Amino acid sequence: MAAVVLVVGGWLLWASRTEGGVSGRVGDGIDTVKRVTGLDDTDPTLRNASEAFGGVWDARGSYVVSRDELEVRAPEVDWASDLDWRECSGGRAVVIVVDTARGVRSRLLLDGESHGDVRGDVACPTDFADPVPWE
């Protein structure tokens, strides 16, 4: 029993000193479980925007696209106010940023694949082989 208390106490101490504190670490754990189990309750705007950019990638192998084309591909998204996006590395990647009910999220789409979501408004990664902070 003492070992469990020591381990939990140590974790709480560590978590309290990280960015976001204990609640941030618990939220990260929940997000990981949801992602691994497929139970991620992704914001519909983020999901619809990702699908629209996925269609662009499938059609031309690049994420370079006009706002007008995106409005045709996903008319349910308010492209002017619901989100922001950044094309990276000549269209090889795009970061979609949405203010969701759970806070601001940034999703990386790279070479036709999603690399998941991270908290906050995050810029394009500098290294596509290891796109930190994405997985």
HUSUL-V952418 format. One record per pair of residues at least 24 apart in sequence whose C-alpha atoms are under 10 Angstrom apart, sorted by sequence separation. I is the first residue (numbers start at 1). J is the second residue. If there is no record, write none. Layout:
i;j
I;J
I;J
This chain:
i;j
49;73
50;74
63;87
64;88
97;121
48;73
49;74
52;77
62;87
63;88
96;121
97;122
108;133
48;74
49;75
63;89
64;90
65;91
95;121
96;122
97;123
108;134
48;75
49;76
63;90
64;91
95;122
96;123
107;134
108;135
48;76
49;77
62;90
63;91
64;92
95;123
96;124
106;134
45;74
48;77
49;78
62;91
63;92
64;93
94;123
95;124
47;77
49;79
61;91
62;92
63;93
64;94
94;124
95;125
45;76
46;77
61;92
62;93
63;94
93;124
94;125
44;76
45;77
62;94
63;95
93;125
44;77
45;78
49;82
45;79
49;83
57;91
49;84
57;92
88;123
89;124
93;128
46;82
49;85
57;93
86;122
87;123
88;124
89;125
92;128
45;82
46;83
84;121
86;123
87;124
88;125
89;126
45;83
85;123
86;124
88;126
85;124
89;128
53;93
88;128
53;94
53;96
50;94
50;95
50;96
63;109
49;96
63;110
49;97
62;110
63;111
49;98
62;111
63;112
46;96
61;111
62;112
46;97
61;112
45;97
46;98
57;109
45;98
46;99
57;110
58;111
45;99
46;100
57;111
58;112
43;98
45;100
54;109
57;112
43;99
44;100
53;109
54;110
56;112
57;113
43;100
50;107
54;111
55;112
42;100
43;101
50;108
54;112
42;101
43;102
46;105
50;109
53;112
54;113
42;102
46;106
47;107
54;114
46;107
43;105
42;105
50;114
46;117
27;102
42;117
35;116
35;117
31;117
31;118
28;118
28;119
24;119
